[in-house]
Amino acid sequence: MLRGFCDVQIGAMIIHDVSIFRKEANAWAALPSKPRIGADGQQMMGNNGKPLWSPIVEWATREASEKFSISVIEAIEQDNPGQTG
């Protein structure tokens, strides 16, 4: 479930609209993405009926992605306890 968005600064770079999600006891952060648009101009849907999204930027490894996500969630919880829950 989408909980909200935040901006994340890494060195001199600011990443806007990082998505914050929570499902049961798990919270995670995801880099921004954009809808995949079909030839008809509508957002494409997957076989499961959910909208398809394309990454704008992405981490080169799953490990880097998980480290980023953990760091973002920890920072949010440190500054705003309970905001990801």
N, C-alpha and C positions, 0 to 999 in steps of 0.2 A: 504494500500500500504506500503510495506516495505521501510523504510527510511534509515536503516543502523543498525549497531551493536555497542555495547559499553560494557565495563567491569565495574562492579559495586562492590565496596568494602563495606562489612558489617562487622564491627569489624575486626577480623583477617581472614575473608573469602573473597576471590575474586571470583565473578561469571563472567566467560568469555562469550562472545557472547550473551549478552542480546539483543533481537530484539527490534527495535523501529519501530512502525507502525504509520501511520496517514491515516485517512479517513475523508474527509470533515474537520470539525472543531475539531475533536477528535484525540488526540495522546495518545499512550499507550506503555508500555514496557511489554515484555513477557520473561519469563525465557527460557533458551535454551531447545530445544527438538530435537528428532532424528526421521528420517523417519521410519514408520512401514513397515517392509519388509515381503512379503508373501513367501510361500513355493517355489515359482518360482524365488526368489531372487530379485524381482522387488518391488518398492515402491507400497504399497497398495493404492487404491483410494476409496473414499467414494461414496455413492449413487449419490452425487451431482457432481461427476467427479473431485473433488479436492483431492490432496494428503493427506494422513493420517499421523499424527505425534504423537509420544508418548513423554510424559514429561520425562526429566532426573531427575529433582527435581521439587517439587511443594509446594505451600503454603497449609497449612491445612484448611484455610478458605478463602472465597471470599473477606472478609474484609481485610485480610492480603495481598492478591494479589493486590487489588485496592490501598492500602496504599503504597505498593512497587512501583507500576506503577506510581502513582502520584509523589512520591518522586524522581524517576528517571527522569521523564519528567521535573519536576521543576529544578532539578540540571543541566540538559542539557541546558535548556532555560536560566538559570542564567549565566552559563559559556559561552554559545554560542547562543546568541539570534537569533531566527529564524531558528535554525537547525532542529527543528522537523516539521516545516511548509512547 
